[in-house]
Amino acid sequence: MLTIQLEQIKSLQRSGTVEHEFSIFWVPRRTLVSDKILEDEGVLGDVNIAEFALFFLPLESDVLSLELEDAFTDLYLVGLSTNTSKEAY
């Protein structure tokens, strides 16, 4: 799926009629593999890269989302309910 967006970036760069600024936001983090893909496609130096650390998404006040790696351990094994509630607000 990423190849479609990268092809669009390269197509817009080739047309050259209008200056574009491209940004890629990796969720939840940037990896070496993602950099390698951008490098192989030839757009690594042409895009702004950022991370959006989306680890905990509060769905409801009483629903625990396990995207946060240590959420289950902290809540049920260690008994720390304050760390997960701080992430939600």
mmCIF file as gemmi writes it, N, C-alpha and C atoms, coordinates in Angstrom:
data_model
loop_
_atom_site.group_PDB
_atom_site.id
_atom_site.type_symbol
_atom_site.label_atom_id
_atom_site.label_alt_id
_atom_site.label_comp_id
_atom_site.label_asym_id
_atom_site.label_entity_id
_atom_site.label_seq_id
_atom_site.pdbx_PDB_ins_code
_atom_site.Cartn_x
_atom_site.Cartn_y
_atom_site.Cartn_z
_atom_site.occupancy
_atom_site.B_iso_or_equiv
_atom_site.pdbx_formal_charge
_atom_site.auth_seq_id
_atom_site.auth_asym_id
_atom_site.pdbx_PDB_model_num
ATOM 1 N N . MET Axp A 1 ? 0.816 -1.186 0 1 0 ? 1 A 1
ATOM 2 C CA . MET Axp A 1 ? 0 0 0 1 0 ? 1 A 1
ATOM 3 C C . MET Axp A 1 ? 0.867 1.261 0 1 0 ? 1 A 1
ATOM 4 N N . LEU Axp A 2 ? 1.985 1.223 0.665 1 0 ? 2 A 1
ATOM 5 C CA . LEU Axp A 2 ? 2.877 2.382 0.707 1 0 ? 2 A 1
ATOM 6 C C . LEU Axp A 2 ? 3.407 2.721 -0.679 1 0 ? 2 A 1
ATOM 7 N N . THR Axp A 3 ? 3.56 1.725 -1.525 1 0 ? 3 A 1
ATOM 8 C CA . THR Axp A 3 ? 4.1 1.986 -2.862 1 0 ? 3 A 1
ATOM 9 C C . THR Axp A 3 ? 3.208 2.928 -3.664 1 0 ? 3 A 1
ATOM 10 N N . ILE Axp A 4 ? 1.928 2.892 -3.437 1 0 ? 4 A 1
ATOM 11 C CA . ILE Axp A 4 ? 1.018 3.794 -4.155 1 0 ? 4 A 1
ATOM 12 C C . ILE Axp A 4 ? 1.339 5.242 -3.8 1 0 ? 4 A 1
ATOM 13 N N . GLN Axp A 5 ? 1.525 5.518 -2.505 1 0 ? 5 A 1
ATOM 14 C CA . GLN Axp A 5 ? 1.839 6.877 -2.081 1 0 ? 5 A 1
ATOM 15 C C . GLN Axp A 5 ? 3.215 7.313 -2.579 1 0 ? 5 A 1
ATOM 16 N N . LEU Axp A 6 ? 4.172 6.395 -2.546 1 0 ? 6 A 1
ATOM 17 C CA . LEU Axp A 6 ? 5.516 6.735 -3.013 1 0 ? 6 A 1
ATOM 18 C C . LEU Axp A 6 ? 5.527 6.996 -4.511 1 0 ? 6 A 1
ATOM 19 N N . GLU Axp A 7 ? 4.771 6.252 -5.273 1 0 ? 7 A 1
ATOM 20 C CA . GLU Axp A 7 ? 4.644 6.51 -6.711 1 0 ? 7 A 1
ATOM 21 C C . GLU Axp A 7 ? 4.013 7.875 -6.959 1 0 ? 7 A 1
ATOM 22 N N . GLN Axp A 8 ? 3.033 8.247 -6.132 1 0 ? 8 A 1
ATOM 23 C CA . GLN Axp A 8 ? 2.398 9.567 -6.269 1 0 ? 8 A 1
ATOM 24 C C . GLN Axp A 8 ? 3.408 10.674 -5.998 1 0 ? 8 A 1
ATOM 25 N N . ILE Axp A 9 ? 4.24 10.498 -4.974 1 0 ? 9 A 1
ATOM 26 C CA . ILE Axp A 9 ? 5.276 11.493 -4.665 1 0 ? 9 A 1
ATOM 27 C C . ILE Axp A 9 ? 6.235 11.635 -5.836 1 0 ? 9 A 1
ATOM 28 N N . LYS Axp A 10 ? 6.702 10.499 -6.376 1 0 ? 10 A 1
ATOM 29 C CA . LYS Axp A 10 ? 7.642 10.555 -7.503 1 0 ? 10 A 1
ATOM 30 C C . LYS Axp A 10 ? 6.998 11.167 -8.735 1 0 ? 10 A 1
ATOM 31 N N . SER Axp A 11 ? 5.733 10.887 -8.97 1 0 ? 11 A 1
ATOM 32 C CA . SER Axp A 11 ? 5.023 11.45 -10.113 1 0 ? 11 A 1
ATOM 33 C C . SER Axp A 11 ? 4.905 12.972 -9.995 1 0 ? 11 A 1
ATOM 34 N N . LEU Axp A 12 ? 4.582 13.446 -8.816 1 0 ? 12 A 1
ATOM 35 C CA . LEU Axp A 12 ? 4.478 14.887 -8.607 1 0 ? 12 A 1
ATOM 36 C C . LEU Axp A 12 ? 5.834 15.573 -8.711 1 0 ? 12 A 1
ATOM 37 N N . GLN Axp A 13 ? 6.884 14.894 -8.275 1 0 ? 13 A 1
ATOM 38 C CA . GLN Axp A 13 ? 8.225 15.46 -8.403 1 0 ? 13 A 1
ATOM 39 C C . GLN Axp A 13 ? 8.65 15.551 -9.868 1 0 ? 13 A 1
ATOM 40 N N . ARG Axp A 14 ? 8.291 14.548 -10.663 1 0 ? 14 A 1
ATOM 41 C CA . ARG Axp A 14 ? 8.657 14.547 -12.085 1 0 ? 14 A 1
ATOM 42 C C . ARG Axp A 14 ? 7.93 15.629 -12.861 1 0 ? 14 A 1
ATOM 43 N N . SER Axp A 15 ? 6.662 15.87 -12.499 1 0 ? 15 A 1
ATOM 44 C CA . SER Axp A 15 ? 5.898 16.874 -13.244 1 0 ? 15 A 1
ATOM 45 C C . SER Axp A 15 ? 6.519 18.257 -13.06 1 0 ? 15 A 1
ATOM 46 N N . GLY Axp A 16 ? 6.982 18.566 -11.842 1 0 ? 16 A 1
ATOM 47 C CA . GLY Axp A 16 ? 7.744 19.782 -11.597 1 0 ? 16 A 1
ATOM 48 C C . GLY Axp A 16 ? 7.028 21.089 -11.847 1 0 ? 16 A 1
ATOM 49 N N . THR Axp A 17 ? 5.726 21.096 -12.065 1 0 ? 17 A 1
ATOM 50 C CA . THR Axp A 17 ? 5.037 22.341 -12.342 1 0 ? 17 A 1
ATOM 51 C C . THR Axp A 17 ? 4.783 23.147 -11.068 1 0 ? 17 A 1
ATOM 52 N N . VAL Axp A 18 ? 4.55 22.469 -9.97 1 0 ? 18 A 1
ATOM 53 C CA . VAL Axp A 18 ? 4.267 23.134 -8.701 1 0 ? 18 A 1
ATOM 54 C C . VAL Axp A 18 ? 5.17 22.528 -7.638 1 0 ? 18 A 1
ATOM 55 N N . GLU Axp A 19 ? 5.712 23.384 -6.77 1 0 ? 19 A 1
ATOM 56 C CA . GLU Axp A 19 ? 6.556 22.914 -5.66 1 0 ? 19 A 1
ATOM 57 C C . GLU Axp A 19 ? 5.683 22.245 -4.603 1 0 ? 19 A 1
ATOM 58 N N . HIS Axp A 20 ? 6.066 21.036 -4.192 1 0 ? 20 A 1
ATOM 59 C CA . HIS Axp A 20 ? 5.324 20.304 -3.167 1 0 ? 20 A 1
ATOM 60 C C . HIS Axp A 20 ? 6.229 20.008 -1.986 1 0 ? 20 A 1
ATOM 61 N N . GLU Axp A 21 ? 5.638 19.945 -0.814 1 0 ? 21 A 1
ATOM 62 C CA . GLU Axp A 21 ? 6.34 19.5 0.38 1 0 ? 21 A 1
ATOM 63 C C . GLU Axp A 21 ? 5.615 18.262 0.894 1 0 ? 21 A 1
ATOM 64 N N . PHE Axp A 22 ? 6.344 17.162 1.062 1 0 ? 22 A 1
ATOM 65 C CA . PHE Axp A 22 ? 5.746 15.894 1.454 1 0 ? 22 A 1
ATOM 66 C C . PHE Axp A 22 ? 6.15 15.54 2.871 1 0 ? 22 A 1
ATOM 67 N N . SER Axp A 23 ? 5.201 15.016 3.634 1 0 ? 23 A 1
ATOM 68 C CA . SER Axp A 23 ? 5.464 14.57 4.997 1 0 ? 23 A 1
ATOM 69 C C . SER Axp A 23 ? 4.918 13.166 5.173 1 0 ? 23 A 1
ATOM 70 N N . ILE Axp A 24 ? 5.684 12.354 5.885 1 0 ? 24 A 1
ATOM 71 C CA . ILE Axp A 24 ? 5.254 11.001 6.225 1 0 ? 24 A 1
ATOM 72 C C . ILE Axp A 24 ? 5.281 10.89 7.74 1 0 ? 24 A 1
ATOM 73 N N . PHE Axp A 25 ? 4.164 10.457 8.318 1 0 ? 25 A 1
ATOM 74 C CA . PHE Axp A 25 ? 4.071 10.236 9.755 1 0 ? 25 A 1
ATOM 75 C C . PHE Axp A 25 ? 3.957 8.743 10.001 1 0 ? 25 A 1
ATOM 76 N N . TRP Axp A 26 ? 4.955 8.196 10.656 1 0 ? 26 A 1
ATOM 77 C CA . TRP Axp A 26 ? 4.943 6.776 10.992 1 0 ? 26 A 1
ATOM 78 C C . TRP Axp A 26 ? 4.247 6.6 12.33 1 0 ? 26 A 1
ATOM 79 N N . VAL Axp A 27 ? 3.345 5.624 12.398 1 0 ? 27 A 1
ATOM 80 C CA . VAL Axp A 27 ? 2.601 5.345 13.618 1 0 ? 27 A 1
ATOM 81 C C . VAL Axp A 27 ? 2.872 3.906 14.022 1 0 ? 27 A 1
ATOM 82 N N . PRO Axp A 28 ? 3.347 3.568 15.173 1 0 ? 28 A 1
ATOM 83 C CA . PRO Axp A 28 ? 3.682 4.465 16.265 1 0 ? 28 A 1
ATOM 84 C C . PRO Axp A 28 ? 5.131 4.938 16.233 1 0 ? 28 A 1
ATOM 85 N N . ARG Axp A 29 ? 5.986 4.339 15.4 1 0 ? 29 A 1
ATOM 86 C CA . ARG Axp A 29 ? 7.385 4.794 15.39 1 0 ? 29 A 1
ATOM 87 C C . ARG Axp A 29 ? 8.034 4.509 14.036 1 0 ? 29 A 1
ATOM 88 N N . ARG Axp A 30 ? 9.099 5.239 13.787 1 0 ? 30 A 1
ATOM 89 C CA . ARG Axp A 30 ? 9.909 5.075 12.582 1 0 ? 30 A 1
ATOM 90 C C . ARG Axp A 30 ? 10.852 3.889 12.793 1 0 ? 30 A 1
ATOM 91 N N . THR Axp A 31 ? 11.081 3.11 11.747 1 0 ? 31 A 1
ATOM 92 C CA . THR Axp A 31 ? 11.963 1.951 11.863 1 0 ? 31 A 1
ATOM 93 C C . THR Axp A 31 ? 13.023 1.993 10.766 1 0 ? 31 A 1
ATOM 94 N N . LEU Axp A 32 ? 14.028 1.168 10.916 1 0 ? 32 A 1
ATOM 95 C CA . LEU Axp A 32 ? 15.05 1.05 9.874 1 0 ? 32 A 1
ATOM 96 C C . LEU Axp A 32 ? 14.461 0.496 8.587 1 0 ? 32 A 1
ATOM 97 N N . VAL Axp A 33 ? 13.499 -0.397 8.721 1 0 ? 33 A 1
ATOM 98 C CA . VAL Axp A 33 ? 12.846 -0.972 7.537 1 0 ? 33 A 1
ATOM 99 C C . VAL Axp A 33 ? 12.103 0.121 6.766 1 0 ? 33 A 1
ATOM 100 N N . SER Axp A 34 ? 11.411 1.012 7.483 1 0 ? 34 A 1
ATOM 101 C CA . SER Axp A 34 ? 10.687 2.08 6.793 1 0 ? 34 A 1
ATOM 102 C C . SER Axp A 34 ? 11.649 3.028 6.079 1 0 ? 34 A 1
ATOM 103 N N . ASP Axp A 35 ? 12.785 3.318 6.717 1 0 ? 35 A 1
ATOM 104 C CA . ASP Axp A 35 ? 13.792 4.146 6.051 1 0 ? 35 A 1
ATOM 105 C C . ASP Axp A 35 ? 14.361 3.452 4.821 1 0 ? 35 A 1
ATOM 106 N N . LYS Axp A 36 ? 14.559 2.143 4.905 1 0 ? 36 A 1
ATOM 107 C CA . LYS Axp A 36 ? 15.084 1.369 3.775 1 0 ? 36 A 1
ATOM 108 C C . LYS Axp A 36 ? 14.105 1.39 2.599 1 0 ? 36 A 1
ATOM 109 N N . ILE Axp A 37 ? 12.82 1.282 2.889 1 0 ? 37 A 1
ATOM 110 C CA . ILE Axp A 37 ? 11.803 1.332 1.825 1 0 ? 37 A 1
ATOM 111 C C . ILE Axp A 37 ? 11.839 2.689 1.128 1 0 ? 37 A 1
ATOM 112 N N . LEU Axp A 38 ? 11.901 3.76 1.909 1 0 ? 38 A 1
ATOM 113 C CA . LEU Axp A 38 ? 11.957 5.102 1.322 1 0 ? 38 A 1
ATOM 114 C C . LEU Axp A 38 ? 13.239 5.309 0.524 1 0 ? 38 A 1
ATOM 115 N N . GLU Axp A 39 ? 14.334 4.76 1.03 1 0 ? 39 A 1
ATOM 116 C CA . GLU Axp A 39 ? 15.611 4.873 0.31 1 0 ? 39 A 1
ATOM 117 C C . GLU Axp A 39 ? 15.571 4.095 -0.997 1 0 ? 39 A 1
ATOM 118 N N . ASP Axp A 40 ? 15.028 2.887 -0.972 1 0 ? 40 A 1
ATOM 119 C CA . ASP Axp A 40 ? 14.928 2.076 -2.194 1 0 ? 40 A 1
ATOM 120 C C . ASP Axp A 40 ? 14.057 2.734 -3.258 1 0 ? 40 A 1
ATOM 121 N N . GLU Axp A 41 ? 13.031 3.447 -2.811 1 0 ? 41 A 1
ATOM 122 C CA . GLU Axp A 41 ? 12.142 4.131 -3.749 1 0 ? 41 A 1
ATOM 123 C C . GLU Axp A 41 ? 12.694 5.491 -4.186 1 0 ? 41 A 1
ATOM 124 N N . GLY Axp A 42 ? 13.779 5.935 -3.565 1 0 ? 42 A 1
ATOM 125 C CA . GLY Axp A 42 ? 14.422 7.178 -3.975 1 0 ? 42 A 1
ATOM 126 C C . GLY Axp A 42 ? 13.783 8.443 -3.46 1 0 ? 42 A 1
ATOM 127 N N . VAL Axp A 43 ? 13.042 8.371 -2.366 1 0 ? 43 A 1
ATOM 128 C CA . VAL Axp A 43 ? 12.382 9.563 -1.841 1 0 ? 43 A 1
ATOM 129 C C . VAL Axp A 43 ? 12.808 9.897 -0.409 1 0 ? 43 A 1
ATOM 130 N N . LEU Axp A 44 ? 13.762 9.194 0.146 1 0 ? 44 A 1
ATOM 131 C CA . LEU Axp A 44 ? 14.142 9.382 1.552 1 0 ? 44 A 1
ATOM 132 C C . LEU Axp A 44 ? 14.549 10.824 1.848 1 0 ? 44 A 1
ATOM 133 N N . GLY Axp A 45 ? 15.332 11.441 1.024 1 0 ? 45 A 1
ATOM 134 C CA . GLY Axp A 45 ? 15.768 12.816 1.275 1 0 ? 45 A 1
ATOM 135 C C . GLY Axp A 45 ? 14.774 13.872 0.849 1 0 ? 45 A 1
ATOM 136 N N . ASP Axp A 46 ? 13.7 13.466 0.192 1 0 ? 46 A 1
ATOM 137 C CA . ASP Axp A 46 ? 12.742 14.425 -0.355 1 0 ? 46 A 1
ATOM 138 C C . ASP Axp A 46 ? 11.491 14.601 0.488 1 0 ? 46 A 1
ATOM 139 N N . VAL Axp A 47 ? 11.366 13.863 1.589 1 0 ? 47 A 1
ATOM 140 C CA . VAL Axp A 47 ? 10.162 13.927 2.411 1 0 ? 47 A 1
ATOM 141 C C . VAL Axp A 47 ? 10.535 14.277 3.847 1 0 ? 47 A 1
ATOM 142 N N . ASN Axp A 48 ? 9.608 14.931 4.526 1 0 ? 48 A 1
ATOM 143 C CA . ASN Axp A 48 ? 9.752 15.176 5.957 1 0 ? 48 A 1
ATOM 144 C C . ASN Axp A 48 ? 9.204 13.947 6.674 1 0 ? 48 A 1
ATOM 145 N N . ILE Axp A 49 ? 9.962 13.433 7.622 1 0 ? 49 A 1
ATOM 146 C CA . ILE Axp A 49 ? 9.55 12.223 8.326 1 0 ? 49 A 1
ATOM 147 C C . ILE Axp A 49 ? 9.358 12.542 9.797 1 0 ? 49 A 1
ATOM 148 N N . ALA Axp A 50 ? 8.237 12.083 10.35 1 0 ? 50 A 1
ATOM 149 C CA . ALA Axp A 50 ? 7.948 12.287 11.767 1 0 ? 50 A 1
ATOM 150 C C . ALA Axp A 50 ? 7.291 11.035 12.314 1 0 ? 50 A 1
ATOM 151 N N . GLU Axp A 51 ? 7.235 10.953 13.635 1 0 ? 51 A 1
ATOM 152 C CA . GLU Axp A 51 ? 6.583 9.841 14.311 1 0 ? 51 A 1
ATOM 153 C C . GLU Axp A 51 ? 5.374 10.367 15.073 1 0 ? 51 A 1
ATOM 154 N N . PHE Axp A 52 ? 4.325 9.582 15.094 1 0 ? 52 A 1
ATOM 155 C CA . PHE Axp A 52 ? 3.152 9.891 15.909 1 0 ? 52 A 1
ATOM 156 C C . PHE Axp A 52 ? 2.978 8.724 16.856 1 0 ? 52 A 1
ATOM 157 N N . ALA Axp A 53 ? 3.411 8.912 18.096 1 0 ? 53 A 1
ATOM 158 C CA . ALA Axp A 53 ? 3.434 7.82 19.08 1 0 ? 53 A 1
ATOM 159 C C . ALA Axp A 53 ? 2.038 7.562 19.633 1 0 ? 53 A 1
ATOM 160 N N . LEU Axp A 54 ? 1.247 6.851 18.885 1 0 ? 54 A 1
ATOM 161 C CA . LEU Axp A 54 ? -0.115 6.516 19.28 1 0 ? 54 A 1
ATOM 162 C C . LEU Axp A 54 ? -0.097 5.139 19.928 1 0 ? 54 A 1
ATOM 163 N N . PHE Axp A 55 ? 0.091 5.104 21.239 1 0 ? 55 A 1
ATOM 164 C CA . PHE Axp A 55 ? 0.158 3.831 21.945 1 0 ? 55 A 1
ATOM 165 C C . PHE Axp A 55 ? -1.12 3.535 22.709 1 0 ? 55 A 1
ATOM 166 N N . PHE Axp A 56 ? -1.752 4.529 23.227 1 0 ? 56 A 1
ATOM 167 C CA . PHE Axp A 56 ? -2.945 4.311 24.039 1 0 ? 56 A 1
ATOM 168 C C . PHE Axp A 56 ? -4.059 5.198 23.544 1 0 ? 56 A 1
ATOM 169 N N . LEU Axp A 57 ? -5.124 4.594 23.11 1 0 ? 57 A 1
ATOM 170 C CA . LEU Axp A 57 ? -6.259 5.325 22.566 1 0 ? 57 A 1
ATOM 171 C C . LEU Axp A 57 ? -7.476 5.062 23.442 1 0 ? 57 A 1
ATOM 172 N N . PRO Axp A 58 ? -7.909 6.06 24.227 1 0 ? 58 A 1
ATOM 173 C CA . PRO Axp A 58 ? -9.066 5.826 25.095 1 0 ? 58 A 1
ATOM 174 C C . PRO Axp A 58 ? -10.346 5.73 24.265 1 0 ? 58 A 1
ATOM 175 N N . LEU Axp A 59 ? -10.942 4.57 24.249 1 0 ? 59 A 1
ATOM 176 C CA . LEU Axp A 59 ? -12.182 4.374 23.512 1 0 ? 59 A 1
ATOM 177 C C . LEU Axp A 59 ? -13.378 4.824 24.35 1 0 ? 59 A 1
ATOM 178 N N . GLU Axp A 60 ? -13.362 4.44 25.603 1 0 ? 60 A 1
ATOM 179 C CA . GLU Axp A 60 ? -14.352 4.84 26.599 1 0 ? 60 A 1
ATOM 180 C C . GLU Axp A 60 ? -13.62 4.913 27.927 1 0 ? 60 A 1
ATOM 181 N N . SER Axp A 61 ? -14.233 5.48 28.919 1 0 ? 61 A 1
ATOM 182 C CA . SER Axp A 61 ? -13.546 5.626 30.206 1 0 ? 61 A 1
ATOM 183 C C . SER Axp A 61 ? -13.29 4.285 30.882 1 0 ? 61 A 1
ATOM 184 N N . ASP Axp A 62 ? -14.064 3.249 30.549 1 0 ? 62 A 1
ATOM 185 C CA . ASP Axp A 62 ? -13.885 1.952 31.195 1 0 ? 62 A 1
ATOM 186 C C . ASP Axp A 62 ? -13.371 0.861 30.249 1 0 ? 62 A 1
ATOM 187 N N . VAL Axp A 63 ? -12.813 1.251 29.102 1 0 ? 63 A 1
ATOM 188 C CA . VAL Axp A 63 ? -12.275 0.292 28.143 1 0 ? 63 A 1
ATOM 189 C C . VAL Axp A 63 ? -10.766 0.487 28.052 1 0 ? 63 A 1
ATOM 190 N N . LEU Axp A 64 ? -10.016 -0.596 28.226 1 0 ? 64 A 1
ATOM 191 C CA . LEU Axp A 64 ? -8.561 -0.529 28.156 1 0 ? 64 A 1
ATOM 192 C C . LEU Axp A 64 ? -8.107 -1.005 26.782 1 0 ? 64 A 1
ATOM 193 N N . SER Axp A 65 ? -7.388 -0.16 26.076 1 0 ? 65 A 1
ATOM 194 C CA . SER Axp A 65 ? -6.835 -0.513 24.782 1 0 ? 65 A 1
ATOM 195 C C . SER Axp A 65 ? -5.418 -1.021 24.984 1 0 ? 65 A 1
ATOM 196 N N . LEU Axp A 66 ? -5.075 -2.178 24.427 1 0 ? 66 A 1
ATOM 197 C CA . LEU Axp A 66 ? -3.784 -2.798 24.702 1 0 ? 66 A 1
ATOM 198 C C . LEU Axp A 66 ? -2.716 -2.445 23.682 1 0 ? 66 A 1
ATOM 199 N N . GLU Axp A 67 ? -2.842 -1.299 23.009 1 0 ? 67 A 1
ATOM 200 C CA . GLU Axp A 67 ? -1.766 -0.865 22.128 1 0 ? 67 A 1
ATOM 201 C C . GLU Axp A 67 ? -0.534 -0.45 22.927 1 0 ? 67 A 1
ATOM 202 N N . LEU Axp A 68 ? -0.729 -0.053 24.175 1 0 ? 68 A 1
ATOM 203 C CA . LEU Axp A 68 ? 0.378 0.283 25.06 1 0 ? 68 A 1
ATOM 204 C C . LEU Axp A 68 ? 1.002 -1.025 25.53 1 0 ? 68 A 1
ATOM 205 N N . GLU Axp A 69 ? 2.265 -1.234 25.233 1 0 ? 69 A 1
ATOM 206 C CA . GLU Axp A 69 ? 2.911 -2.533 25.433 1 0 ? 69 A 1
ATOM 207 C C . GLU Axp A 69 ? 2.786 -3.062 26.852 1 0 ? 69 A 1
ATOM 208 N N . ASP Axp A 70 ? 2.951 -2.219 27.858 1 0 ? 70 A 1
ATOM 209 C CA . ASP Axp A 70 ? 2.951 -2.68 29.244 1 0 ? 70 A 1
ATOM 210 C C . ASP Axp A 70 ? 1.621 -2.457 29.949 1 0 ? 70 A 1
ATOM 211 N N . ALA Axp A 71 ? 0.565 -2.153 29.218 1 0 ? 71 A 1
ATOM 212 C CA . ALA Axp A 71 ? -0.711 -1.829 29.851 1 0 ? 71 A 1
ATOM 213 C C . ALA Axp A 71 ? -1.245 -2.992 30.679 1 0 ? 71 A 1
ATOM 214 N N . PHE Axp A 72 ? -1.263 -4.183 30.127 1 0 ? 72 A 1
ATOM 215 C CA . PHE Axp A 72 ? -1.795 -5.334 30.857 1 0 ? 72 A 1
ATOM 216 C C . PHE Axp A 72 ? -0.937 -5.645 32.073 1 0 ? 72 A 1
ATOM 217 N N . THR Axp A 73 ? 0.375 -5.655 31.898 1 0 ? 73 A 1
ATOM 218 C CA . THR Axp A 73 ? 1.294 -5.942 33.003 1 0 ? 73 A 1
ATOM 219 C C . THR Axp A 73 ? 1.146 -4.919 34.116 1 0 ? 73 A 1
ATOM 220 N N . ASP Axp A 74 ? 1.149 -3.637 33.757 1 0 ? 74 A 1
ATOM 221 C CA . ASP Axp A 74 ? 1.042 -2.583 34.771 1 0 ? 74 A 1
ATOM 222 C C . ASP Axp A 74 ? -0.291 -2.647 35.511 1 0 ? 74 A 1
ATOM 223 N N . LEU Axp A 75 ? -1.351 -2.891 34.802 1 0 ? 75 A 1
ATOM 224 C CA . LEU Axp A 75 ? -2.675 -2.84 35.409 1 0 ? 75 A 1
ATOM 225 C C . LEU Axp A 75 ? -2.983 -4.079 36.24 1 0 ? 75 A 1
ATOM 226 N N . TYR Axp A 76 ? -2.709 -5.272 35.693 1 0 ? 76 A 1
ATOM 227 C CA . TYR Axp A 76 ? -3.144 -6.492 36.363 1 0 ? 76 A 1
ATOM 228 C C . TYR Axp A 76 ? -2.052 -7.202 37.157 1 0 ? 76 A 1
ATOM 229 N N . LEU Axp A 77 ? -0.815 -7.153 36.72 1 0 ? 77 A 1
ATOM 230 C CA . LEU Axp A 77 ? 0.235 -7.864 37.434 1 0 ? 77 A 1
ATOM 231 C C . LEU Axp A 77 ? 0.917 -7.001 38.482 1 0 ? 77 A 1
ATOM 232 N N . VAL Axp A 78 ? 1.19 -5.74 38.139 1 0 ? 78 A 1
ATOM 233 C CA . VAL Axp A 78 ? 1.871 -4.842 39.071 1 0 ? 78 A 1
ATOM 234 C C . VAL Axp A 78 ? 0.858 -4.041 39.892 1 0 ? 78 A 1
ATOM 235 N N . GLY Axp A 79 ? -0.298 -3.784 39.324 1 0 ? 79 A 1
ATOM 236 C CA . GLY Axp A 79 ? -1.335 -3.04 40.038 1 0 ? 79 A 1
ATOM 237 C C . GLY Axp A 79 ? -1.238 -1.535 39.894 1 0 ? 79 A 1
ATOM 238 N N . LEU Axp A 80 ? -0.585 -1.057 38.852 1 0 ? 80 A 1
ATOM 239 C CA . LEU Axp A 80 ? -0.445 0.378 38.618 1 0 ? 80 A 1
ATOM 240 C C . LEU Axp A 80 ? -1.543 0.857 37.685 1 0 ? 80 A 1
ATOM 241 N N . SER Axp A 81 ? -2.582 1.409 38.233 1 0 ? 81 A 1
ATOM 242 C CA . SER Axp A 81 ? -3.645 1.938 37.365 1 0 ? 81 A 1
ATOM 243 C C . SER Axp A 81 ? -3.38 3.397 36.991 1 0 ? 81 A 1
ATOM 244 N N . THR Axp A 82 ? -2.448 4.065 37.682 1 0 ? 82 A 1
ATOM 245 C CA . THR Axp A 82 ? -2.219 5.483 37.413 1 0 ? 82 A 1
ATOM 246 C C . THR Axp A 82 ? -1.49 5.715 36.09 1 0 ? 82 A 1
ATOM 247 N N . ASN Axp A 83 ? -0.599 4.825 35.691 1 0 ? 83 A 1
ATOM 248 C CA . ASN Axp A 83 ? 0.142 5.022 34.439 1 0 ? 83 A 1
ATOM 249 C C . ASN Axp A 83 ? -0.779 4.985 33.232 1 0 ? 83 A 1
ATOM 250 N N . THR Axp A 84 ? -1.716 4.055 33.209 1 0 ? 84 A 1
ATOM 251 C CA . THR Axp A 84 ? -2.603 3.949 32.05 1 0 ? 84 A 1
ATOM 252 C C . THR Axp A 84 ? -3.598 5.094 32.01 1 0 ? 84 A 1
ATOM 253 N N . SER Axp A 85 ? -4.078 5.565 33.172 1 0 ? 85 A 1
ATOM 254 C CA . SER Axp A 85 ? -5.034 6.666 33.143 1 0 ? 85 A 1
ATOM 255 C C . SER Axp A 85 ? -4.356 7.979 32.755 1 0 ? 85 A 1
ATOM 256 N N . LYS Axp A 86 ? -3.071 8.144 33.077 1 0 ? 86 A 1
ATOM 257 C CA . LYS Axp A 86 ? -2.349 9.341 32.653 1 0 ? 86 A 1
ATOM 258 C C . LYS Axp A 86 ? -2.205 9.376 31.135 1 0 ? 86 A 1
ATOM 259 N N . GLU Axp A 87 ? -2.011 8.217 30.518 1 0 ? 87 A 1
ATOM 260 C CA . GLU Axp A 87 ? -1.877 8.166 29.069 1 0 ? 87 A 1
ATOM 261 C C . GLU Axp A 87 ? -3.188 8.53 28.386 1 0 ? 87 A 1
ATOM 262 N N . ALA Axp A 88 ? -4.307 8.231 29.019 1 0 ? 88 A 1
ATOM 263 C CA . ALA Axp A 88 ? -5.606 8.469 28.387 1 0 ? 88 A 1
ATOM 264 C C . ALA Axp A 88 ? -5.992 9.94 28.396 1 0 ? 88 A 1
ATOM 265 N N . TYR Axp A 89 ? -5.467 10.711 29.305 1 0 ? 89 A 1
ATOM 266 C CA . TYR Axp A 89 ? -5.895 12.111 29.392 1 0 ? 89 A 1
ATOM 267 C C . TYR Axp A 89 ? -4.813 13.006 29.021 1 0 ? 89 A 1
